[in-house]
Amino acid sequence: DTEVTQTPKHLVMGMTNKKSLKCEQHMGHRAMYWYKQKAKKPPELMFVYSYEKLSINESVPSRFSPECPNSSLLNLHLHALQPEDSALYLCASSGRTSGNTDTQYFGPGTRLTVL
Amino acid sequence: GQNIDQPTEMTATEGAIVQINCTYQTSGFNGLFWYQQHAGEAPTFLSYNVLDGLEEKGRFSSFLSRSKGYSYLLLKELQMKDSASYLCAPQTGANNLFFGTGTRLTVIP
């Protein structure tokens, strides 16, 4: 089973709203990721959690706040977003599968629209 | 910095073979991933190369030359469902993937 789930599938929010994106995996993976993907562009890494600790923050604005409550869950809290933050937000997880491979498995994404 | 170069678009005929090339220059390199992404969907893992040479997986094969900073994805017996974007992604650290802009492949009858 290589399933990563994300909720909600679609989200529309105003610039003053506070919302959260959720991601879950039950593969025993110890690394989890948030990516942002704009139309016709590749995924861009935002955050990496390794063993429930934030290990990489790719200079993401503070209006995006990640949280890793436990090894299976990853949240992305959103506050005071801008219309240019509208994108597909992808969650991924990875664990050692063979040798040194850390294959990342992606969830279906949350399509976010900021009005 | 990171630099990844792959063709933006390719078109091929159903049943044919297509090769998608990728050249990369990265600070740090552990291996290279290829992902497939259909429009509006998440990327799905296709292959991983860490050593030089060819890795074959059914209709898909991937090749890596570390010294040349070069990889390709070979798709055989193309099917219509293979129409998608193919993302070349060098792994620059234990948890770092850096995605290229992707090659949009269109398979025509």
Backbone of each chain as ProteinMPNN parsed JSONL, in Angstrom:
{"seq_chain_A": "DTEVTQTPKHLVMGMTNKKSLKCEQHMGHRAMYWYKQKAKKPPELMFVYSYEKLSINESVPSRFSPECPNSSLLNLHLHALQPEDSALYLCASSGRTSGNTDTQYFGPGTRLTVL", "coords_chain_A": {"N_chain_A": [[0.848, -1.182, 0.0], [0.746, 2.078, -1.029], [-0.342, 4.543, -0.218], [-1.123, 7.917, 0.141], [-3.15, 10.171, 1.712], [-5.159, 13.103, 1.266], [-6.926, 15.886, 2.534], [-8.942, 18.87, 2.384], [-10.207, 17.987, -0.933], [-10.696, 20.065, -2.648], [-10.489, 23.581, -2.057], [-11.787, 26.702, -1.327], [-11.034, 29.917, -0.385], [-11.186, 33.047, 1.372], [-9.121, 36.003, 1.627], [-8.902, 36.685, 4.261], [-9.468, 34.482, 5.684], [-8.92, 31.572, 7.844], [-7.612, 28.441, 7.36], [-7.052, 24.856, 7.158], [-4.96, 22.386, 5.694], [-4.902, 18.859, 5.342], [-2.963, 15.878, 5.707], [-2.302, 12.414, 5.426], [-0.64, 9.361, 6.138], [-0.073, 5.843, 6.23], [2.124, 4.218, 6.024], [4.272, 3.904, 7.565], [6.239, 5.688, 7.055], [8.862, 8.052, 7.728], [9.451, 10.538, 6.9], [7.909, 13.482, 5.77], [6.321, 15.694, 3.454], [5.567, 18.967, 2.149], [4.504, 20.316, -0.883], [4.184, 22.884, -3.362], [2.336, 23.475, -6.272], [2.047, 25.218, -9.19], [0.031, 25.876, -12.1], [1.085, 24.078, -14.925], [3.697, 24.023, -14.079], [6.553, 22.624, -12.304], [6.385, 20.664, -9.224], [7.13, 22.499, -6.246], [9.234, 22.421, -3.517], [8.165, 22.965, -0.192], [8.164, 22.441, 2.657], [9.856, 20.096, 4.803], [9.405, 17.395, 6.938], [11.12, 15.397, 9.175], [11.165, 12.538, 11.024], [9.174, 13.703, 12.597], [10.089, 16.232, 13.075], [10.682, 19.54, 11.954], [12.677, 19.797, 9.216], [13.435, 21.017, 6.878], [12.773, 24.188, 5.588], [11.796, 25.898, 2.987], [12.222, 28.777, 2.763], [9.595, 29.76, 3.041], [6.732, 31.9, 3.123], [5.412, 33.237, 6.228], [2.685, 33.023, 6.4], [2.004, 30.504, 5.775], [1.889, 27.675, 7.716], [3.343, 24.867, 8.91], [2.57, 21.703, 10.492], [3.267, 18.844, 12.413], [1.626, 16.547, 13.902], [1.881, 13.843, 14.6], [3.627, 10.828, 13.577], [2.175, 10.0, 11.395], [0.626, 12.014, 10.419], [0.259, 15.161, 8.798], [-0.085, 18.593, 8.751], [-1.086, 21.651, 7.137], [-1.331, 24.857, 7.947], [-3.205, 27.668, 7.065], [-3.238, 31.151, 6.631], [-4.344, 34.427, 6.074], [-3.866, 34.446, 3.284], [-2.771, 35.143, -0.116], [-4.068, 35.952, -3.395], [-2.223, 34.942, -5.27], [-1.308, 32.688, -4.071], [-2.887, 30.66, -4.791], [-3.061, 27.384, -5.898], [-2.054, 23.951, -6.548], [-1.687, 21.946, -3.79], [0.524, 19.664, -2.68], [1.07, 16.753, -0.818], [3.593, 14.581, 0.359], [5.209, 11.476, 1.205], [7.986, 9.611, 2.513], [10.138, 6.724, 2.85], [12.724, 4.41, 3.739], [12.975, 2.166, 1.182], [14.428, 0.353, -0.449], [17.853, -0.339, -0.282], [19.444, 2.73, -0.452], [17.313, 4.157, -1.213], [14.957, 6.722, -1.074], [12.095, 6.874, -1.873], [9.623, 9.12, -2.808], [6.196, 9.284, -2.187], [3.24, 10.536, -3.453], [0.332, 12.334, -2.369], [-3.098, 12.946, -3.545], [-3.445, 15.664, -3.649], [-4.503, 19.038, -2.785], [-6.612, 21.295, -4.227], [-6.295, 24.614, -4.142], [-7.962, 27.68, -3.989], [-7.656, 31.102, -3.738], [-9.527, 33.859, -2.979]], "CA_chain_A": [[0.0, 0.0, 0.0], [1.549, 3.295, -1.12], [-1.353, 5.582, -0.284], [-1.108, 9.133, 0.929], [-4.45, 10.817, 1.532], [-5.202, 14.525, 1.562], [-8.238, 16.533, 2.59], [-9.965, 18.536, 1.393], [-9.754, 17.868, -2.319], [-10.766, 21.437, -3.167], [-10.719, 24.564, -1.01], [-11.866, 28.092, -1.746], [-10.992, 30.733, 0.823], [-10.919, 34.47, 1.238], [-7.795, 36.401, 2.106], [-8.889, 36.853, 5.718], [-9.829, 33.208, 6.322], [-7.92, 30.62, 8.35], [-7.995, 27.08, 7.015], [-5.958, 23.888, 7.269], [-4.9, 21.22, 4.817], [-4.493, 17.684, 6.105], [-2.322, 14.798, 4.97], [-2.149, 11.242, 6.273], [-0.064, 8.151, 5.535], [0.067, 4.736, 7.173], [3.152, 3.336, 5.478], [5.416, 3.902, 8.474], [7.265, 6.614, 6.572], [9.255, 8.994, 8.762], [9.631, 11.853, 6.302], [6.716, 13.971, 5.092], [6.663, 16.883, 2.68], [4.581, 19.793, 1.463], [4.908, 20.956, -2.13], [3.219, 23.759, -4.024], [2.478, 23.343, -7.717], [1.239, 26.093, -10.033], [-0.326, 25.255, -13.381], [2.136, 23.856, -15.926], [5.005, 24.159, -13.439], [6.843, 21.451, -11.482], [6.196, 20.861, -7.778], [8.196, 23.214, -5.54], [9.273, 22.002, -2.124], [7.923, 24.01, 0.818], [8.61, 21.985, 3.982], [10.125, 18.683, 5.035], [9.46, 16.909, 8.309], [11.806, 14.133, 9.308], [10.95, 12.086, 12.398], [8.251, 14.657, 13.226], [10.726, 17.527, 13.302], [10.864, 20.308, 10.733], [14.088, 19.755, 8.842], [13.653, 21.943, 5.768], [11.78, 25.219, 5.3], [12.366, 26.546, 1.811], [11.925, 30.224, 2.756], [8.162, 29.918, 2.774], [6.16, 32.981, 3.946], [4.852, 32.776, 7.505], [1.24, 32.771, 6.293], [1.911, 29.042, 5.704], [2.459, 27.165, 8.953], [3.19, 23.414, 8.942], [2.5, 21.053, 11.806], [3.311, 17.387, 12.306], [1.183, 16.088, 15.23], [2.491, 12.531, 14.843], [4.373, 10.341, 12.404], [1.285, 9.687, 10.272], [-0.177, 13.172, 10.05], [0.925, 16.416, 8.486], [-1.041, 19.658, 8.469], [-0.584, 22.937, 6.669], [-2.27, 25.888, 8.373], [-3.19, 28.787, 6.121], [-3.815, 32.362, 7.212], [-4.063, 35.673, 5.347], [-3.236, 34.123, 1.999], [-2.92, 36.053, -1.242], [-4.553, 35.233, -4.591], [-1.129, 34.23, -5.954], [-1.082, 31.416, -3.383], [-3.75, 29.645, -5.406], [-2.201, 26.35, -6.497], [-2.265, 22.582, -6.07], [-0.776, 21.665, -2.684], [0.78, 18.228, -2.664], [1.754, 16.15, 0.312], [4.3, 13.353, 0.007], [5.935, 10.852, 2.3], [9.022, 8.697, 2.035], [10.847, 5.907, 3.809], [13.673, 3.565, 3.042], [12.314, 1.012, 0.581], [15.501, -0.594, -0.746], [19.129, 0.354, -0.345], [19.377, 4.1, 0.04], [16.248, 4.86, -1.902], [13.882, 7.363, -0.326], [11.087, 7.223, -2.864], [8.524, 9.931, -2.301], [4.876, 8.946, -2.697], [2.433, 11.744, -3.37], [-1.114, 12.318, -2.244], [-3.793, 13.497, -4.708], [-3.373, 17.122, -3.661], [-5.639, 19.929, -2.498], [-6.66, 22.427, -5.169], [-6.632, 25.786, -3.333], [-8.244, 28.943, -4.674], [-7.752, 32.223, -2.804], [-10.266, 34.947, -3.65]], "C_chain_A": [[0.895, 1.248, 0.0], [0.628, 4.498, -1.147], [-1.081, 6.715, 0.692], [-2.447, 9.831, 0.661], [-4.369, 12.284, 1.939], [-6.642, 15.011, 1.591], [-8.04, 18.016, 2.891], [-9.386, 18.399, -0.003], [-9.698, 19.248, -2.98], [-11.036, 22.361, -1.988], [-10.726, 25.942, -1.636], [-11.895, 28.924, -0.483], [-10.715, 32.191, 0.491], [-9.588, 34.816, 1.876], [-7.751, 36.575, 3.618], [-9.183, 35.544, 6.456], [-8.618, 32.498, 6.917], [-8.439, 29.221, 8.019], [-6.793, 26.17, 7.2], [-6.096, 22.797, 6.221], [-4.362, 20.048, 5.636], [-3.934, 16.608, 5.183], [-2.106, 13.633, 5.928], [-1.524, 10.099, 5.485], [0.113, 7.103, 6.625], [1.044, 3.71, 6.627], [4.361, 3.25, 6.396], [6.541, 4.814, 8.006], [7.58, 7.66, 7.636], [9.567, 10.379, 8.202], [8.356, 12.24, 5.572], [6.999, 15.376, 4.557], [5.409, 17.652, 2.268], [5.232, 20.417, 0.243], [3.778, 21.866, -2.601], [3.442, 23.62, -5.528], [1.503, 24.278, -8.432], [1.042, 25.4, -11.386], [0.865, 25.232, -14.337], [3.54, 24.109, -15.382], [5.285, 22.897, -12.641], [6.515, 21.711, -10.017], [7.402, 21.576, -7.169], [8.124, 22.847, -4.065], [9.041, 23.195, -1.202], [8.567, 23.593, 2.153], [8.915, 20.488, 3.94], [10.116, 18.432, 6.529], [10.137, 15.55, 8.295], [11.73, 13.723, 10.771], [10.213, 13.155, 13.216], [8.885, 15.997, 13.566], [10.927, 18.24, 11.957], [12.345, 20.351, 10.384], [14.418, 20.702, 7.698], [12.469, 22.896, 5.661], [12.367, 26.043, 4.17], [11.927, 28.011, 1.705], [10.47, 30.508, 2.412], [7.608, 31.036, 3.661], [5.438, 32.425, 5.168], [3.341, 32.59, 7.47], [0.955, 31.273, 6.056], [2.602, 28.483, 6.939], [2.257, 25.646, 9.006], [3.137, 22.904, 10.369], [2.513, 19.557, 11.584], [2.928, 16.808, 13.667], [1.723, 14.715, 15.604], [3.069, 12.01, 13.533], [3.496, 10.049, 11.201], [0.589, 10.91, 9.702], [0.694, 14.394, 9.774], [-0.147, 17.439, 8.123], [-0.33, 20.86, 7.88], [-1.648, 23.977, 7.002], [-2.072, 27.131, 7.505], [-3.86, 29.993, 6.749], [-3.377, 33.571, 6.399], [-3.352, 35.415, 4.034], [-3.557, 35.18, 0.948], [-3.438, 35.269, -2.457], [-3.455, 34.456, -5.311], [-0.746, 32.927, -5.253], [-1.988, 30.314, -3.919], [-2.885, 28.659, -6.183], [-2.705, 24.979, -6.058], [-1.231, 22.325, -4.975], [-0.682, 20.156, -2.508], [1.516, 17.845, -1.39], [2.45, 14.885, -0.191], [4.914, 12.765, 1.262], [6.974, 9.909, 1.721], [9.619, 7.919, 3.19], [11.771, 5.015, 3.035], [12.933, 2.338, 2.497], [13.352, -0.043, 0.219], [16.794, 0.19, -0.859], [19.017, 1.726, 0.268], [18.237, 4.883, -0.588], [15.249, 5.447, -0.932], [12.844, 7.826, -1.328], [9.973, 8.007, -2.203], [7.226, 9.525, -2.996], [3.953, 10.121, -2.412], [0.964, 11.439, -3.115], [-1.753, 12.984, -3.448], [-3.797, 15.013, -4.763], [-4.655, 17.808, -3.216], [-5.54, 21.102, -3.456], [-7.167, 23.639, -4.395], [-6.847, 27.002, -4.225], [-8.427, 30.021, -3.618], [-8.401, 33.398, -3.533], [-9.904, 36.304, -3.059]], "O_chain_A": [[1.697, 1.446, 0.912], [0.783, 5.381, -1.992], [-0.845, 6.508, 1.882], [-2.819, 10.048, -0.492], [-3.612, 12.655, 2.836], [-7.469, 14.599, 0.777], [-7.085, 18.388, 3.573], [-8.204, 18.666, -0.222], [-8.792, 19.554, -3.755], [-11.723, 21.985, -1.038], [-9.812, 26.315, -2.371], [-12.703, 28.662, 0.408], [-10.1, 32.517, -0.525], [-9.002, 34.0, 2.587], [-6.667, 36.609, 4.201], [-9.152, 35.494, 7.686], [-7.471, 32.767, 6.562], [-9.569, 28.87, 8.36], [-5.666, 26.633, 7.376], [-7.197, 22.347, 5.905], [-3.496, 20.211, 6.496], [-4.369, 16.45, 4.042], [-1.771, 13.833, 7.095], [-1.839, 9.894, 4.312], [0.406, 7.42, 7.777], [0.834, 2.503, 6.744], [5.357, 2.609, 6.061], [7.665, 4.725, 8.5], [6.689, 8.106, 8.359], [9.909, 11.29, 8.955], [7.783, 11.432, 4.841], [7.793, 16.132, 5.117], [4.341, 17.074, 2.067], [6.333, 20.963, 0.303], [2.605, 21.659, -2.293], [4.577, 23.642, -6.004], [0.287, 24.145, -8.296], [1.774, 24.482, -11.756], [1.553, 26.235, -14.526], [4.465, 24.38, -16.148], [4.352, 22.159, -12.323], [6.381, 22.866, -9.611], [8.547, 21.299, -7.527], [7.067, 22.953, -3.442], [9.615, 24.269, -1.381], [9.406, 24.31, 2.7], [8.33, 19.728, 3.168], [10.741, 19.164, 7.296], [9.782, 14.668, 7.514], [12.172, 14.458, 11.654], [10.574, 13.462, 14.352], [8.284, 16.809, 14.269], [11.293, 17.619, 10.959], [13.162, 20.868, 11.146], [15.561, 21.142, 7.565], [11.313, 22.472, 5.647], [13.32, 26.797, 4.369], [11.345, 28.43, 0.705], [10.162, 31.381, 1.6], [7.973, 31.12, 4.834], [4.924, 31.306, 5.153], [2.768, 32.051, 8.417], [-0.194, 30.837, 6.13], [3.771, 28.782, 7.186], [1.124, 25.182, 9.134], [3.583, 23.557, 11.312], [1.852, 19.051, 10.677], [3.801, 16.594, 14.507], [1.992, 14.445, 16.774], [3.001, 12.682, 12.504], [4.008, 9.867, 10.096], [0.021, 10.847, 8.611], [1.714, 14.621, 10.424], [-1.01, 17.176, 7.285], [0.865, 21.063, 8.092], [-2.73, 23.981, 6.416], [-0.953, 27.575, 7.251], [-4.934, 29.872, 7.336], [-2.199, 33.726, 6.074], [-2.364, 36.073, 3.706], [-4.473, 35.987, 1.1], [-3.26, 34.053, -2.53], [-3.731, 33.414, -5.906], [0.05, 32.149, -5.78], [-1.854, 29.154, -3.528], [-2.076, 29.055, -7.022], [-3.664, 24.869, -5.293], [-0.031, 22.471, -5.209], [-1.669, 19.475, -2.228], [2.449, 18.519, -0.953], [1.935, 14.202, -1.076], [5.114, 13.461, 2.258], [6.856, 9.463, 0.58], [9.618, 8.366, 4.337], [11.634, 4.867, 1.82], [12.342, 1.571, 3.257], [13.176, -1.216, 0.547], [16.826, 1.262, -1.464], [18.542, 1.868, 1.395], [18.194, 6.11, -0.511], [14.745, 4.744, -0.057], [12.72, 9.02, -1.602], [9.446, 7.607, -1.165], [7.161, 9.434, -4.222], [3.89, 10.632, -1.293], [0.428, 10.432, -3.577], [-1.046, 13.534, -4.293], [-4.114, 15.595, -5.8], [-5.741, 17.231, -3.266], [-4.534, 21.809, -3.499], [-8.341, 23.691, -4.03], [-6.03, 27.312, -5.093], [-9.248, 29.88, -2.712], [-7.903, 33.87, -4.555], [-10.427, 37.328, -3.499]]}, "seq_chain_B": "GQNIDQPTEMTATEGAIVQINCTYQTSGFNGLFWYQQHAGEAPTFLSYNVLDGLEEKGRFSSFLSRSKGYSYLLLKELQMKDSASYLCAPQTGANNLFFGTGTRLTVIP", "coords_chain_B": {"N_chain_B": [[23.614, 26.115, -7.247], [20.6, 24.698, -8.691], [19.997, 23.111, -11.768], [17.955, 21.935, -14.249], [17.241, 20.359, -17.263], [14.898, 19.602, -19.642], [12.992, 18.533, -22.525], [10.183, 20.585, -23.427], [7.808, 19.768, -24.659], [6.606, 16.803, -26.294], [5.612, 14.699, -28.991], [4.217, 11.603, -29.903], [3.519, 8.502, -31.609], [0.921, 6.137, -31.065], [1.884, 2.924, -29.957], [4.512, 3.265, -30.678], [8.009, 4.023, -29.824], [9.391, 6.202, -27.411], [11.824, 8.554, -26.334], [12.707, 10.402, -23.574], [14.723, 12.973, -22.717], [16.964, 14.172, -20.154], [18.968, 16.564, -18.704], [21.144, 17.543, -16.083], [22.337, 19.734, -13.509], [23.431, 19.799, -10.375], [23.814, 20.741, -6.931], [25.145, 18.493, -5.061], [24.257, 15.095, -5.248], [22.307, 12.265, -5.158], [20.852, 10.412, -6.554], [18.504, 9.739, -9.238], [15.154, 10.426, -9.967], [12.25, 9.522, -11.859], [9.07, 10.743, -12.531], [5.599, 10.358, -13.32], [2.983, 12.476, -14.335], [-0.354, 12.985, -14.639], [-2.636, 15.388, -15.982], [-3.828, 17.584, -13.544], [-3.562, 15.739, -11.555], [-1.742, 13.903, -8.967], [1.873, 13.489, -8.933], [3.198, 10.326, -9.916], [5.342, 7.702, -8.971], [7.836, 6.459, -11.125], [10.485, 5.484, -11.72], [13.824, 4.898, -10.432], [17.188, 5.775, -10.45], [20.403, 5.099, -9.326], [22.923, 4.172, -9.813], [25.148, 4.201, -12.664], [23.773, 3.353, -15.818], [21.201, 1.204, -17.212], [17.888, 0.857, -16.106], [15.277, -1.373, -16.155], [11.774, -1.619, -16.418], [9.207, -3.194, -17.153], [7.303, -1.663, -19.633], [8.662, 0.643, -19.357], [11.835, 2.208, -19.18], [14.789, 3.447, -17.619], [17.662, 5.463, -17.83], [20.911, 6.299, -16.635], [23.69, 8.502, -16.532], [26.07, 9.417, -14.493], [28.464, 10.82, -14.647], [28.092, 12.418, -16.853], [25.924, 13.885, -16.189], [23.308, 13.176, -17.018], [20.241, 11.772, -18.027], [17.764, 9.497, -19.268], [14.365, 8.694, -20.047], [12.731, 5.926, -21.274], [10.035, 4.993, -23.161], [8.172, 2.311, -24.208], [6.082, 0.704, -26.723], [3.89, 2.55, -26.86], [0.942, 3.801, -25.301], [-2.336, 5.289, -25.377], [-2.967, 6.207, -22.861], [-0.567, 6.938, -21.845], [-0.15, 9.553, -22.33], [0.882, 12.36, -20.756], [2.589, 14.382, -18.283], [6.092, 14.128, -17.806], [8.327, 13.993, -15.274], [11.577, 14.821, -14.48], [13.701, 14.268, -11.789], [16.259, 14.993, -9.905], [17.794, 13.737, -6.948], [18.922, 15.601, -4.42], [19.75, 15.483, -1.855], [19.263, 13.718, 1.255], [16.51, 14.018, 1.692], [15.707, 15.623, -0.347], [14.169, 16.441, -3.303], [14.504, 17.753, -6.512], [12.58, 19.09, -8.881], [12.42, 18.967, -12.438], [11.029, 20.995, -15.113], [9.374, 19.38, -16.483], [8.218, 17.197, -19.113], [5.791, 17.398, -21.473], [4.043, 14.857, -22.793], [2.358, 13.861, -25.657], [0.37, 11.369, -26.915], [-0.546, 10.16, -29.986], [-3.103, 8.709, -32.106]], "CA_chain_B": [[22.205, 26.073, -7.606], [20.116, 23.52, -9.393], [19.551, 23.354, -13.131], [17.481, 20.708, -14.899], [16.779, 20.7, -18.602], [14.22, 18.551, -20.392], [12.144, 19.174, -23.532], [8.897, 21.007, -22.897], [6.713, 18.96, -25.222], [6.918, 15.794, -27.3], [4.455, 13.976, -29.527], [4.601, 10.307, -30.452], [2.383, 7.716, -32.099], [0.549, 4.929, -30.326], [2.641, 1.743, -30.355], [5.908, 3.617, -30.949], [8.929, 4.191, -28.706], [9.81, 7.589, -27.251], [12.877, 8.768, -25.34], [12.666, 11.742, -22.989], [16.049, 13.246, -22.161], [17.073, 15.109, -19.04], [20.314, 16.881, -18.239], [21.021, 18.208, -14.79], [23.512, 20.183, -12.752], [22.91, 20.016, -9.029], [24.791, 20.726, -5.832], [24.816, 17.26, -4.358], [23.479, 14.175, -6.085], [22.198, 10.913, -4.618], [20.231, 9.56, -7.557], [17.549, 10.466, -10.064], [13.812, 9.868, -10.075], [11.299, 9.929, -12.893], [7.67, 10.677, -12.125], [4.569, 10.633, -14.325], [1.893, 13.256, -13.773], [-1.475, 13.335, -15.502], [-3.148, 16.735, -15.707], [-4.687, 17.727, -12.377], [-3.353, 14.651, -10.603], [-0.451, 13.895, -8.279], [2.932, 12.702, -9.569], [3.354, 8.935, -9.485], [6.717, 7.23, -9.115], [8.098, 5.536, -12.227], [11.769, 4.796, -11.652], [14.909, 5.516, -9.676], [18.533, 5.329, -10.824], [21.481, 5.626, -8.497], [24.162, 3.802, -10.493], [25.118, 4.356, -14.119], [23.245, 2.222, -16.573], [19.787, 1.131, -17.568], [16.953, 0.139, -15.24], [14.097, -1.688, -16.965], [10.584, -1.938, -15.622], [8.092, -3.353, -18.085], [7.382, -0.812, -20.827], [9.441, 1.838, -19.027], [13.227, 2.023, -18.797], [15.45, 4.72, -17.345], [19.115, 5.378, -17.949], [21.634, 7.364, -15.945], [25.139, 8.674, -16.596], [26.385, 10.401, -13.452], [29.58, 11.672, -15.071], [27.609, 13.362, -17.867], [24.742, 14.605, -15.698], [22.342, 12.894, -18.081], [19.337, 10.64, -17.854], [16.611, 9.465, -20.16], [13.252, 7.774, -19.807], [12.335, 5.301, -22.529], [8.71, 4.39, -23.085], [7.941, 1.445, -25.363], [4.694, 0.29, -26.996], [3.111, 3.648, -26.309], [-0.513, 3.719, -25.239], [-2.944, 6.624, -25.254], [-2.96, 6.601, -21.449], [0.763, 7.449, -21.51], [-0.159, 11.012, -22.476], [1.052, 12.913, -19.412], [3.886, 15.047, -18.1], [7.118, 13.273, -17.216], [9.169, 14.874, -14.481], [12.907, 14.368, -14.1], [13.896, 14.816, -10.441], [17.467, 14.585, -9.172], [17.736, 13.779, -5.492], [20.125, 16.35, -4.084], [20.089, 15.187, -0.47], [18.475, 12.588, 1.753], [15.088, 14.279, 1.555], [15.499, 16.706, -1.321], [13.983, 16.226, -4.73], [14.365, 18.999, -7.253], [11.886, 18.688, -10.101], [12.489, 19.713, -13.678], [9.753, 21.574, -15.536], [8.536, 18.322, -17.026], [7.994, 17.058, -20.55], [4.404, 17.002, -21.742], [4.002, 13.891, -23.897], [1.059, 13.593, -26.266], [0.361, 10.168, -27.752], [-1.616, 10.28, -30.988], [-3.435, 7.406, -32.712]], "C_chain_B": [[21.875, 24.801, -8.358], [19.651, 23.905, -10.791], [19.182, 22.03, -13.769], [16.874, 21.089, -16.238], [16.14, 19.473, -19.247], [13.296, 19.233, -21.403], [10.77, 19.487, -22.957], [7.765, 20.102, -23.379], [7.275, 17.96, -26.215], [5.616, 15.154, -27.752], [4.951, 12.683, -30.131], [3.336, 9.524, -30.789], [2.159, 6.49, -31.232], [1.317, 3.726, -30.869], [4.12, 2.008, -30.59], [6.725, 3.641, -29.659], [9.297, 5.672, -28.625], [10.852, 7.679, -26.14], [12.824, 10.213, -24.871], [13.989, 11.968, -22.277], [15.999, 14.268, -21.041], [18.552, 15.323, -18.745], [20.192, 17.721, -16.977], [22.381, 18.659, -14.278], [22.982, 20.538, -11.379], [24.057, 20.057, -8.036], [24.418, 19.567, -4.945], [23.972, 16.375, -5.258], [23.5, 12.79, -5.45], [21.689, 9.937, -5.663], [19.19, 10.37, -8.304], [16.236, 9.704, -10.19], [13.127, 10.35, -11.341], [9.894, 9.71, -12.34], [6.79, 10.96, -13.34], [3.469, 11.449, -13.648], [0.853, 13.544, -14.842], [-2.044, 14.666, -15.041], [-4.088, 16.721, -14.504], [-4.521, 16.648, -11.328], [-1.972, 14.75, -9.956], [0.6, 13.158, -9.106], [2.951, 11.271, -9.032], [4.754, 8.455, -9.852], [6.827, 6.245, -10.267], [9.389, 4.755, -12.011], [12.767, 5.605, -10.848], [16.215, 4.921, -10.149], [19.535, 5.936, -9.857], [22.838, 5.321, -9.131], [24.019, 4.063, -11.99], [24.516, 3.12, -14.762], [21.739, 2.291, -16.716], [19.02, 0.31, -16.544], [15.691, -0.1, -16.045], [12.952, -2.134, -16.073], [9.407, -2.036, -16.574], [8.285, -2.486, -19.319], [8.269, 0.415, -20.61], [10.868, 1.437, -18.66], [13.813, 3.398, -18.519], [16.947, 4.489, -17.303], [19.745, 6.552, -17.223], [23.116, 7.319, -16.284], [25.488, 9.786, -15.618], [27.482, 11.36, -13.935], [29.127, 12.726, -16.079], [26.426, 14.18, -17.368], [23.564, 14.429, -16.636], [21.519, 11.669, -17.73], [18.326, 10.651, -18.989], [15.599, 8.45, -19.678], [12.799, 7.253, -21.162], [10.98, 4.632, -22.331], [8.459, 3.592, -24.364], [6.455, 1.148, -25.51], [3.715, 1.317, -26.431], [1.612, 3.402, -26.38], [-1.057, 5.136, -25.032], [-2.854, 7.128, -23.81], [-1.589, 7.096, -20.999], [0.876, 8.956, -21.733], [-0.182, 11.642, -21.092], [2.322, 13.759, -19.414], [4.831, 14.099, -17.403], [8.165, 14.177, -16.576], [10.475, 14.18, -14.121], [13.23, 15.025, -12.759], [15.168, 14.269, -9.805], [17.238, 14.701, -7.665], [19.03, 14.416, -5.018], [20.574, 16.124, -2.648], [19.168, 14.085, -0.005], [16.979, 12.802, 1.539], [14.773, 15.314, 0.492], [15.353, 16.191, -2.724], [13.847, 17.584, -5.377], [13.802, 18.643, -8.613], [12.225, 19.583, -11.283], [11.102, 20.178, -14.068], [8.835, 20.545, -16.169], [8.428, 18.355, -18.535], [6.568, 16.59, -20.751], [4.383, 16.123, -22.989], [2.572, 13.717, -24.364], [1.192, 12.378, -27.168], [-0.825, 10.281, -28.701], [-1.868, 8.937, -31.654], [-2.65, 7.165, -33.997]], "O_chain_B": [[22.732, 23.957, -8.623], [18.981, 24.922, -10.966], [19.998, 21.11, -13.825], [16.088, 22.032, -16.33], [16.779, 18.428, -19.377], [12.863, 20.365, -21.187], [10.255, 18.755, -22.112], [6.884, 19.72, -22.609], [8.273, 18.218, -26.887], [4.647, 15.078, -26.997], [5.987, 12.659, -30.797], [2.241, 9.838, -30.321], [3.108, 5.886, -30.731], [1.397, 3.525, -32.081], [4.904, 1.065, -30.69], [6.232, 3.333, -28.573], [9.492, 6.322, -29.652], [10.771, 6.97, -25.136], [12.889, 11.138, -25.68], [14.334, 11.242, -21.344], [15.108, 15.116, -20.989], [19.297, 14.361, -18.557], [19.257, 18.507, -16.825], [23.416, 18.059, -14.568], [22.183, 21.462, -11.23], [25.125, 19.488, -8.265], [23.473, 19.655, -4.161], [23.076, 16.857, -5.951], [24.564, 12.211, -5.231], [22.058, 8.763, -5.653], [19.012, 11.558, -8.033], [16.213, 8.508, -10.479], [13.392, 11.449, -11.829], [9.573, 8.665, -11.773], [7.172, 11.691, -14.254], [3.071, 11.149, -12.523], [1.121, 14.244, -15.819], [-1.949, 15.027, -13.868], [-5.033, 15.934, -14.457], [-5.239, 16.629, -10.329], [-1.145, 15.572, -10.349], [0.251, 12.288, -9.904], [2.745, 11.042, -7.84], [5.274, 8.774, -10.921], [6.028, 5.315, -10.383], [9.403, 3.528, -12.103], [12.599, 6.801, -10.612], [16.346, 3.7, -10.241], [19.517, 7.14, -9.602], [23.782, 6.101, -9.007], [22.908, 4.137, -12.515], [24.723, 1.995, -14.308], [21.099, 3.291, -16.389], [19.438, -0.783, -16.162], [15.092, 0.843, -16.563], [13.123, -2.902, -15.126], [8.687, -1.057, -16.777], [9.32, -2.568, -19.98], [8.587, 1.137, -21.556], [11.09, 0.468, -17.934], [13.389, 4.393, -19.108], [17.43, 3.468, -16.812], [19.195, 7.653, -17.193], [23.725, 6.251, -16.321], [25.231, 10.959, -15.886], [27.431, 12.56, -13.664], [29.711, 13.807, -16.151], [25.971, 15.085, -18.067], [22.901, 15.397, -17.007], [22.027, 10.675, -17.212], [18.066, 11.691, -19.594], [15.932, 7.481, -18.995], [12.52, 8.025, -22.079], [10.81, 3.804, -21.436], [8.527, 4.135, -25.467], [5.673, 1.311, -24.573], [2.835, 0.992, -25.635], [1.086, 2.877, -27.362], [-0.353, 6.04, -24.582], [-2.687, 8.324, -23.569], [-1.456, 7.62, -19.893], [1.881, 9.566, -21.368], [-1.145, 11.48, -20.344], [3.033, 13.839, -20.416], [4.428, 13.349, -16.514], [8.796, 15.003, -17.237], [10.481, 13.097, -13.536], [13.045, 16.234, -12.613], [15.148, 13.184, -9.224], [16.585, 15.625, -7.182], [20.109, 13.847, -5.189], [21.67, 16.537, -2.27], [18.371, 13.569, -0.789], [16.259, 11.851, 1.235], [13.656, 15.828, 0.45], [16.269, 15.585, -3.28], [13.16, 18.464, -4.859], [14.461, 17.975, -9.409], [12.306, 20.803, -11.148], [10.113, 19.807, -13.436], [7.649, 20.807, -16.371], [8.533, 19.413, -19.157], [6.176, 15.527, -20.269], [4.668, 16.584, -24.095], [1.676, 13.456, -23.561], [2.023, 12.356, -28.075], [-1.962, 10.474, -28.272], [-0.959, 8.114, -31.759], [-2.808, 6.122, -34.631]]}, "name": "protein", "num_of_chains": 2, "seq": "DTEVTQTPKHLVMGMTNKKSLKCEQHMGHRAMYWYKQKAKKPPELMFVYSYEKLSINESVPSRFSPECPNSSLLNLHLHALQPEDSALYLCASSGRTSGNTDTQYFGPGTRLTVLGQNIDQPTEMTATEGAIVQINCTYQTSGFNGLFWYQQHAGEAPTFLSYNVLDGLEEKGRFSSFLSRSKGYSYLLLKELQMKDSASYLCAPQTGANNLFFGTGTRLTVIP"}
